[in-house]
Amino acid sequence: MDKLGSLRAFVKVVESGSFAEAGRQLRLSRSAISKYIADLEESLGVQLLNRTTRHASPTESGQRYFERALVILSEVEAADQAVTQAQSAPRGLLRVNAPMSFGTMRLGPVLADFMARHGELQLQIVLSDDLLDPVQDGFDVTLRIAELESSSLIARKIMPVARMICASPDYLARHGTPKHPQDLREHNSLTYGFLLTGNQWKLTGSDGDHWIQPAWSLCVNNAEVLRDVAIKGRGLALLPEFIAADALRKGELRTVLDNYSAPPLALYAVYPPTRHLSVKVRLFIDFLVERFGREEERVQAR
């Protein structure tokens, strides 16, 4: 039995949820993948996968085996890299998932520099504000701006993301400027309702923490939309600094409640729980830290 080939086939089936898709990624027939899995299950004496016509998912034993198999395959990859990376440039496909706004406003402008450094790599960037599963959807690295929940994934913090409450001068002229978090109850809000805190805003000042459930007229999962609607005078929005910055410079938005702060989010690079990062993933994450870590230093220095 080709144990290494069986492990690779098994991991791809779990990651993709499909024998056919695993075969496509490994350039093998579906029947070859099925034989690898059958040989593996026979040698172990346990069922590793639950199968339906269109989908395959790990059993409880299969999930444990999958997590160990990832480590084994990463060790094999690390051994290969140890003898080849000094002689060759990183190559192959790097699949990255990132939030829509961060992708267009921050990641897009620096991608060409990364590509210039690593011309042998192919980049596939998928921008989405949905919380895609890095393992199931086959991403090498996923960028998230969030307060991360506990998971089996590994996350590296790239930079903090400050937030502030903003409104247009026109809105503030018509409705007044809130002086205390409790005043927000009298205002219309534009909310991003897909965080762990839902539509609640937490603000902290010298008088402690305040949890506010503002009345809202718009809830959307893209902060650029919130910014644009706020510019048109439709309400207050709690926005990441990098999204609000240009409108603030132009005077299209103003910050309010500057003596209070919302909990900062952070940009994280999230990747599967392997013991060793592949060279291409490590290089990409190091590049992000270099570019956006320096950007954060400049912000703090102003």
Secondary structure, 3 states (H helix, E strand, C coil): CCHHHHHHHHHHHHHHCCHHHHHHHHCCCHHHHHHHHHHHHHHHCCCCEEECCCCEEECHHHHHHHHHHHHHHHHHHHHHHHHHCCCCCCCEEEEEEECHHHHHHHHHHHHHHHHHHCCCEEEEEEECCCCCCCCCCCCCEEEEEECCCCCCCEEEEEEEECEEEEECHHHHHHHCCCCCHHHHHHCEEEECCCCCCCCCEEEEECCEEEEECCEEEEECCCHHHHHHHHHCCCCEEEEEHHHHHHHHHHCCCEEECCCCECCCEEEEEEECCCCCCCHHHHHHHHHHHHHHHHHHHHHHHC
